[in-house]
Amino acid sequence: MNKKKINFNVPFKGLDDEVVIENGQELNLSQILASRIAYSNRGAGKLMFLGFDIYKGHELELDNSDVSLLRNFVEEDEAMTNLLKYRILELL
């Protein structure tokens, strides 16, 4: 089974491709994505398990079903902006 290595522990970049700073801190994709997973009402099983590892900033080895699960979550999450979705999906 093919596994894809993905690391969401990267700075969130804005439209100008510059790192977004909020309250003097760089915003981090792993923390944003993990928080969205944690505060959603979907995927309490496998998705939440992935969310814990994403939050810790670990490089993940995901199989096709895990990638699909994350992709679907991101695409369907109405609270995420299009820019945030783009930055996450470009890693998947």
VOTI-571563 format. One record per residue (C-alpha): residue in one letter; x negated, y, z. Coordinates in steps of 0.05 Angstrom, whole numbers, plus 32768, in hexadecimal, padded with zeros to 4 digits. Last residue first. Layout:
AXYZ ...
END
This chain:
L803181508002 L8002818B800E E802681B77FDB L806781A57FFE I805181C6803F R803D82098020 Y807A82087FF2 K80AA81FB802C L808C82348053 L809482638018 N80DB824C800C T80ED825D8054 M80FC82258084 A813F822680AA E816582028073 D813D81C2807A E814F8198803D E810D819E8016 V80E381978055 F81088159806E N810881398029 R80BD81438021 L80AF81288067 L80D780E8805A S80BA80E18014 V807380E6802F D808480B38064 S80A380848031 N8066808B8002 D803580788039 L801680AD8065 E7FD080B08082 L7FD280ED80AF E7F99811C80C0 H7FA781318108 G7FBD81778119 K7FDD8163815B Y801F81808141 I801D81528104 D801381158130 F804F8127815B G80798137811D L806A80F480FE F808C80D28139 M80C481048132 L80CF80F180E9 K80CC80A680F9 G810480A9812C A812980EA813D G813380F780F3 R8163813180F3 N817D81638125 S81438193811B Y811B81B28154 A80E3817F8155 I80DD817B8109 R80DA81C78103 S80A781C9813B A807B81958119 L807E81BD80D8 I806A81FF80F9 Q803381DE8124 S801581BA80E9 L801A81F680BB N7FF2822480EA L7FFF826D80F5 E7FC082938104 Q7FC582B78147 G7FC383028157 N800D83068166 E801B82E98120 I7FE582E280EC V7FF582C580A7 V7FB882AD8082 E7FB282CF803E D7FCE82B17FFE D7FF282F47FEF L803482D07FF6 G802182B9803C K7FF182828052 F7FFE8252808C P7FBB823B80A7 V7FAA81F180A2 N7FB681B680D0 F7FE78196809F N7FB6815F808F I7FCA812B805C K7FAA80E98049 K7FD580C18019 K7FDD80778023 N7FE480447FEC M800080008000 
END
